Amino acid sequence: MTKSQLIETISDRVPHVPRRAVESIVNAVWDTMVDALRAGQRIEIRGFGSFSVKRRRAREARNPKTGQKVAVPDRRSLSFTVGKELRDRLNPNGLQPSRERPETEAQEAPAPAAAPANANADADAVMGDAPQTARAMAAAPSNRW
């Protein structure tokens, strides 16, 4: 959503407020937030999230094309942390995308194939002295990518 789309949406929801007034309100909120972040303050909107400024220290980097070292000055970057209410509204079933697999991925994953009955005998013959290790390796599912 762009700033003009936000102004349009607010204008549609509050028809008794002129569009120019909505635009000036949105601009005033925007300018106030920018001024607070420039001053190093943290902005917290309950249920939505919080904005904060993080400092990145000066460092020495490398130009990937030439390999030459380049000095990168310290700078500030914006950090946003989503609020609990917004996160819950985005994930109504309580799923946390970084920790749980989606249903389709869990259903598509093939089950480990059972080892054939004679796999242990073949592995013992090849391995010689270590039949238990060979059996364990033959029965274990492959963890290859």
Secondary structure as a PSIPRED ss2 file (coil, helix, strand):
# PSIPRED VFORMAT (PSIPRED V4.0)

   1 M C   1.000  0.000  0.000
   2 T C   1.000  0.000  0.000
   3 K H   0.000  1.000  0.000
   4 S H   0.000  1.000  0.000
   5 Q H   0.000  1.000  0.000
   6 L H   0.000  1.000  0.000
   7 I H   0.000  1.000  0.000
   8 E H   0.000  1.000  0.000
   9 T H   0.000  1.000  0.000
  10 I H   0.000  1.000  0.000
  11 S H   0.000  1.000  0.000
  12 D H   0.000  1.000  0.000
  13 R H   0.000  1.000  0.000
  14 V C   1.000  0.000  0.000
  15 P C   1.000  0.000  0.000
  16 H C   1.000  0.000  0.000
  17 V C   1.000  0.000  0.000
  18 P C   1.000  0.000  0.000
  19 R H   0.000  1.000  0.000
  20 R H   0.000  1.000  0.000
  21 A H   0.000  1.000  0.000
  22 V H   0.000  1.000  0.000
  23 E H   0.000  1.000  0.000
  24 S H   0.000  1.000  0.000
  25 I H   0.000  1.000  0.000
  26 V H   0.000  1.000  0.000
  27 N H   0.000  1.000  0.000
  28 A H   0.000  1.000  0.000
  29 V H   0.000  1.000  0.000
  30 W H   0.000  1.000  0.000
  31 D H   0.000  1.000  0.000
  32 T H   0.000  1.000  0.000
  33 M H   0.000  1.000  0.000
  34 V H   0.000  1.000  0.000
  35 D H   0.000  1.000  0.000
  36 A H   0.000  1.000  0.000
  37 L H   0.000  1.000  0.000
  38 R H   0.000  1.000  0.000
  39 A C   1.000  0.000  0.000
  40 G C   1.000  0.000  0.000
  41 Q C   1.000  0.000  0.000
  42 R C   1.000  0.000  0.000
  43 I E   0.000  0.000  1.000
  44 E E   0.000  0.000  1.000
  45 I E   0.000  0.000  1.000
  46 R C   1.000  0.000  0.000
  47 G C   1.000  0.000  0.000
  48 F C   1.000  0.000  0.000
  49 G E   0.000  0.000  1.000
  50 S E   0.000  0.000  1.000
  51 F E   0.000  0.000  1.000
  52 S E   0.000  0.000  1.000
  53 V E   0.000  0.000  1.000
  54 K E   0.000  0.000  1.000
  55 R E   0.000  0.000  1.000
  56 R E   0.000  0.000  1.000
  57 R C   1.000  0.000  0.000
  58 A C   1.000  0.000  0.000
  59 R E   0.000  0.000  1.000
  60 E E   0.000  0.000  1.000
  61 A E   0.000  0.000  1.000
  62 R E   0.000  0.000  1.000
  63 N C   1.000  0.000  0.000
  64 P C   1.000  0.000  0.000
  65 K C   1.000  0.000  0.000
  66 T C   1.000  0.000  0.000
  67 G C   1.000  0.000  0.000
  68 Q C   1.000  0.000  0.000
  69 K E   0.000  0.000  1.000
  70 V E   0.000  0.000  1.000
  71 A E   0.000  0.000  1.000
  72 V E   0.000  0.000  1.000
  73 P C   1.000  0.000  0.000
  74 D C   1.000  0.000  0.000
  75 R E   0.000  0.000  1.000
  76 R E   0.000  0.000  1.000
  77 S E   0.000  0.000  1.000
  78 L E   0.000  0.000  1.000
  79 S E   0.000  0.000  1.000
  80 F E   0.000  0.000  1.000
  81 T E   0.000  0.000  1.000
  82 V E   0.000  0.000  1.000
  83 G C   1.000  0.000  0.000
  84 K H   0.000  1.000  0.000
  85 E H   0.000  1.000  0.000
  86 L H   0.000  1.000  0.000
  87 R H   0.000  1.000  0.000
  88 D H   0.000  1.000  0.000
  89 R H   0.000  1.000  0.000
  90 L H   0.000  1.000  0.000
  91 N C   1.000  0.000  0.000
  92 P C   1.000  0.000  0.000
  93 N C   1.000  0.000  0.000
  94 G C   1.000  0.000  0.000
  95 L C   1.000  0.000  0.000
  96 Q C   1.000  0.000  0.000
  97 P C   1.000  0.000  0.000
  98 S C   1.000  0.000  0.000
  99 R C   1.000  0.000  0.000
 100 E C   1.000  0.000  0.000
 101 R C   1.000  0.000  0.000
 102 P C   1.000  0.000  0.000
 103 E H   0.000  1.000  0.000
 104 T H   0.000  1.000  0.000
 105 E H   0.000  1.000  0.000
 106 A H   0.000  1.000  0.000
 107 Q H   0.000  1.000  0.000
 108 E H   0.000  1.000  0.000
 109 A C   1.000  0.000  0.000
 110 P C   1.000  0.000  0.000
 111 A C   1.000  0.000  0.000
 112 P C   1.000  0.000  0.000
 113 A C   1.000  0.000  0.000
 114 A C   1.000  0.000  0.000
 115 A C   1.000  0.000  0.000
 116 P C   1.000  0.000  0.000
 117 A C   1.000  0.000  0.000
 118 N C   1.000  0.000  0.000
 119 A H   0.000  1.000  0.000
 120 N H   0.000  1.000  0.000
 121 A H   0.000  1.000  0.000
 122 D H   0.000  1.000  0.000
 123 A H   0.000  1.000  0.000
 124 D H   0.000  1.000  0.000
 125 A H   0.000  1.000  0.000
 126 V H   0.000  1.000  0.000
 127 M H   0.000  1.000  0.000
 128 G C   1.000  0.000  0.000
 129 D C   1.000  0.000  0.000
 130 A C   1.000  0.000  0.000
 131 P H   0.000  1.000  0.000
 132 Q H   0.000  1.000  0.000
 133 T H   0.000  1.000  0.000
 134 A H   0.000  1.000  0.000
 135 R H   0.000  1.000  0.000
 136 A H   0.000  1.000  0.000
 137 M H   0.000  1.000  0.000
 138 A H   0.000  1.000  0.000
 139 A H   0.000  1.000  0.000
 140 A C   1.000  0.000  0.000
 141 P C   1.000  0.000  0.000
 142 S C   1.000  0.000  0.000
 143 N C   1.000  0.000  0.000
 144 R C   1.000  0.000  0.000
 145 W C   1.000  0.000  0.000
